[in-house]
Every structure is written in structure tokens, then in C-alpha cells.
Amino acid sequence: MNDQQRRRPAKPHRRPKKDPVRFLAFEALRAVDERDAYANLVLPPLLKKARAKGDFDGRDAALATELVYGTLRRQGTYDAIVAACIDRPLREVDPPVLDVLNMGVHQLLGTRIPTHAAVSASVELARVVLGEGRAKFVNAVLRKVSAHDLDGWVERVAPSYDEDAEENLSVVHSHPRWIVSALWDALGGGRAGIEDLLEADNERPEVTLVARPGRSTTDELLSALGEENGLPGRWSPYAVRMAEGGEPGALDAVRDGSAGVQDEGSQLVAAALAAAPVEGGDTRWLDGCAGPGGKAALLAALAAGRGATLLAAEKQPHRARLVERSLAGNPGPYQVITADGTRPPWRPGSFDRVLMDVPCSGLGALRRRPESRWRRRPEDLESFAPLQRGLLREALKAVRVGGVVGYATCSPHLAETRVVVEDVLKGRGGPSVEAEWIDARPLMPGVPALGDGPDVQLWPHLHGTDAMYLALLRRTG
């Protein structure tokens, strides 16, 4: 080292600059990973707090939301890309480092953020939350990632479709392989359908409102939203779709409970049960798994219009409180109780209509809860199976002869849908109850591509809804 080099002053230490948008997104991703939280529950309070502090405007909130959901949806693809850019197994990368990396990869490959800005912002975030040493690692990896676009990387990290179709679809569309296989079995058909479905799972779902009959109308909601911000629903007569970025909580009708946020598939399930023909009286309805209350609120409103009453039962006390909140203000009589549908407090044959929307894997709502795909395991379905069958058996006992039961799940997995219904009707694993299928398809008028029946499976790519399943059964003895 010469004298000039010795005399050169050292670079002053620069404090990393905290970017509030990316820091908030990182906080949300850590909560999802560390606490098994759901982004749709974690993110809103973080955004509300940031707005209250004056750190955020609407564009900042939109970017933070995109960073969180985009990173979660494409996690499988981004993991494969990062793995190709490092010299160690991916499992040896600390989760907080991987969150920063994947969020950086999303900015590089999944947004229009310029390359230099995506890399520099991610490195600066790493300096704040990880330290200088790990920031250098993040910088090195992201510079390798920036050498190719998303299509170029997919060609490098995914096997060809002809070589291994399921693994190709898993990497390209960022779904665990077992979920790809299960969805393909449920959907049937060739490559185009499953690719359309997987891609639909990676798209941001619309916010859909429900106008609860007797309390609000779709025309009133459309008027409140204005022509640029509101569109009629596609299939449900009670649905209104909101423009991207709209705030449902800003509407008076949502605040007072006369309308709510509810996917159109859920609306169709409740409406179909309400429309199914029953023999004899029609005065007592039951929602046997009512939490958090969206379907119960619509059923209560429909029941009130016919002079019927709804009993909404929910096993978990905190969810029962959510049901009470959803039903508050309903014009007709209703009751909310905390009760286990597998050990019901009501007498057999007490009801004319019963909805049993059973706990399930939630594979039908991967658009809304993308993190679920990385948490669920095939063995989870085995734990749900006895509960689903038990709830359906009790639902069939609860309805009188001539009454109707709706068995619903937010999952298209065959092990949670038709297999459950067939097992119960045939007495597999427990006593059978005499019942017959009702064709549910005519009870969803105007909805296309409902299959061969008699049950109905809705799909994100075909109907723009969650993948809700409905079987309607009439008790015969």
C-alpha cells in the first residue's frame, strides 16, 4: 500500500434508509411465516397504521399489497429461481433472507419496477432488516436473477412438460405438486384447463359485494359506487363487483350490515339452497357451520322474506360472535348459538332446510389466501375427512323428511366433495341416512359450465368465483 492509499480517508458509514413500503411488506411476510398468519388479516391493520402515521398514500398501499400477495403467490417459482442462483440448498437460507430475496425477485420479474430500482431497494431493505453482510448476499443473488426475464428463468428451472407434466406445472404456476395433481383430477380434461385454473389462482380476485335482500339492493350499491367503480355481478342476483382498489368499508351499506363482502360463489351456494324445492312446510332453516357469517347473513335475509327463521350454529365462540355481527339488523327472526354440529343440541327432523358448509382444506380460495398452498399437506385431508362426514350425517338427521340439505366446501378436492357425499349416502364408515340427490344446476340459472351434475363445482377460471362445491340432498326417510 503506497502513501497516497494510506492517506485516503475511509468512506463515511452510511445509515441504511428505511423504505416504509417495503419494510411494511417485509413485516407482513414475516408474520405469515412466523405466526402462520394470513396476509388478508395481517396486511389491513398494518396499512391502516401506516396511513395514520402519514407514511402512506393510496399508491404506497397498492405497492405494498402487490409486493406481499405477488411474493406469496409466486413463491414456488421464485424459490426455484433463487435456488439456481446460490451455492447452497435453499433450506439453508434463513427465512427472513428468503423473504427479502423473493420480494426482490418479484419486483424484478413480476412488476414493472426498473431493474436498478428493484435491486437497490431490496439491498437497502436487507441492510435495514438483515445487516450489511446479508445485504451483500442479497445483492449478489438479485444481480444474477436480473440476467433473465421470468420466461427465461422458467425455461431454465422447470422440467419440460413432456418430461414431467405435474412438476412443470408446479414450477411454472407456483403450486405444490400434490395440489396440481389434486386439482387436475378434480377438473379432468387436458393441459389447457389445468393451466387456466392454476393461472387464475395467481390472479388478484375482484372484491364482490352482496346486497342482503330486504335491507339493500344491487341498484342502491351500484348508485353508491358510481358507474366507474361498480359493476353488476356475473351470476348472483345479489352481487355487485367493485373496481380495483375500492374500499368496501367506505360504503354506508357495508358499515351498517345491509350489504357485505362475499364471493359470488358463496352467494350462489346460499341462493341455491334457498331455491331448492321442499315438500311441506318451510319455516325453519339451519346454518350448521355458520362462521364467520357471510352465508348465514344472506340465508337469514332470504328466510325473513318468506316468514321463515334461521338458526345459525357455530362451534368456535369467537366465530359465533362474528356471525352475530353479520346478522345484526336482519329484519326477520334469527338466533345464533355456539354449538358443535357433530353433537347438536337440536332434535332430529327439526328443520326444513340445512346448510352445512364444512371445514376443509380451503384449496378453492387460493386466490385470496395464497399462503395456504404452502401450508397445506396431503395428510391434512385425512384429518378433515371424519369431521366432514360426521357433519353431513348430522345435517341429514337434522332435516325432516322432504326437507333439503346443502353440503358445501370451499375446495374442489374430490376427497372433500363428491366422495364425502357418496360415502355418507352409502353408509360407509357410519350409519346411512335415506336421501336422494337434487340436481343443483337449475338452481344456479345462467351460470355456464356446471358439469354433468347433480352436484355443482364452481371454478375461478370458468366462473370468476372461488372453487365452491355444492351438493343438494333431499331426505326421503
Number of C-alpha atoms within 10 A of each C-alpha: 5 6 7 8 8 9 8 8 8 7 6 6 6 6 9 15 11 15 14 15 20 23 18 20 27 22 18 26 28 17 16 20 17 11 9 12 17 18 22 16 12 15 23 14 11 16 23 13 12 18 15 10 9 9 14 18 11 11 11 17 23 15 14 23 22 19 25 24 27 21 27 26 27 23 26 20 25 29 19 19 23 20 17 18 16 14 8 10 9 16 9 8 13 9 15 18 17 19 24 26 27 27 28 31 29 27 23 25 19 17 15 10 13 10 18 12 13 21 25 14 18 26 27 22 24 28 20 17 19 16 14 15 10 15 22 14 15 25 19 15 21 24 16 14 23 18 11 14 12 19 10 10 20 20 12 14 18 19 18 15 13 8 9 12 16 21 21 21 24 22 23 26 24 27 27 19 15 16 20 22 19 17 19 21 14 17 17 11 10 9 12 8 15 21 17 14 20 24 18 20 27 20 16 14 18 18 18 22 25 29 26 23 23 14 15 17 20 23 13 12 25 19 12 14 20 12 10 9 15 21 18 18 17 16 20 21 17 24 28 28 24 23 16 13 13 15 10 18 12 10 15 13 20 18 12 14 20 24 27 23 18 18 25 27 24 26 22 25 29 23 20 20 24 21 14 20 16 16 12 11 12 17 15 18 26 27 28 28 27 29 24 19 23 21 26 28 32 28 28 27 27 22 23 20 14 11 12 19 22 26 20 30 26 24 17 16 13 12 18 23 18 17 24 21 14 23 25 14 14 19 15 18 14 23 13 18 19 18 19 15 24 17 10 15 12 11 10 14 16 17 26 25 28 31 28 23 26 22 17 21 23 20 24 24 23 24 25 21 19 25 23 20 23 15 12 16 14 11 8 12 15 12 12 16 16 12 16 24 23 18 23 28 21 18 27 31 20 26 24 23 21 19 27 32 31 28 27 26 27 26 26 28 26 15 16 24 25 19 14 19 22 12 14 22 21 14 14 12 11 13 11 14 18 17 21 14 17 20 16 24 23 15 18 18 12 11 16 12 13 18 11 9 14 16 21 23 26 27 24 23 19 16 17 17 25 27 27 27 27 30 24 26 27 25 22 14 11
